[in-house]
Amino acid sequence: MPANRVAHPGAYAIAAGSGALCGAMFFGTLNTWLSGVHALGFSMVGGLAGAIASIEAFKRMTGVTGSTGIAFAAPFAATVAVGRLGCFFAGLDDYTYGTPTGLPWGVDFGDGIRRHPVQLYEALAMAGMYVVLLRKLASGDRFWRANGFYLVAGWYGLQRFVWEFFKPYATLVGPFNLFHVVCLGLVLYAAVMIRRNPAR
């Protein structure tokens, strides 16, 4: 069996889905509690981290090697780009808004305060990655075919790390909040996996 083929696709899907759900709820809720909001939360970055952790554990247990995530790279980028538009239109209730700003593109979500539309920043960043990914795959680029998922995951972590500086979440160390730490983990994961997975 080729190295990047999954022996049990049904179990693989269950592992990915359960990992994503657990990660989204754990990190999302932990962040809201750290920020003084005692409510359940859901986090896209937490969901991605949870799915990756679950899949890597599944691959280790089943002996699967190599990248298996390329089929999810474009859908994930598109999901984030579109999903963040939903967060933007949800306004203050979604708790994904940015910090106050005097910049001309600041958005008032109904409380009289103009804020960074960080949801749109993220949507644009991931839409750009979606376009680049599709072009690279269509051109037959071997590096992107071998590492497309890692590149998308790393880019997601990197751009999200930047936008976290414009969010009103509680910090853990200095200016860094919980999601900064998770994003840094995603970037490091992507870098390590790309180094281990040369184009072939």
Secondary structure, 3 states (H helix, E strand, C coil): CCCCCCCCHHHHHHHHHHHHHHHHHHHHHHHHHHCCCCCCCCCHHHHHHHHHHHHHHHHHHHCCCCCCCHHHHHHHHHHHHHHHHHHHHHHHHHCCCCCECCCCCCEECCCCCEECCHHHHHHHHHHHHHHHHHHHHHCCCHHHHHHHHHHHHHHHHHHHHHHHHHCCCCEEECCEEHHHHHHHHHHHHHHHHHHHCCCC
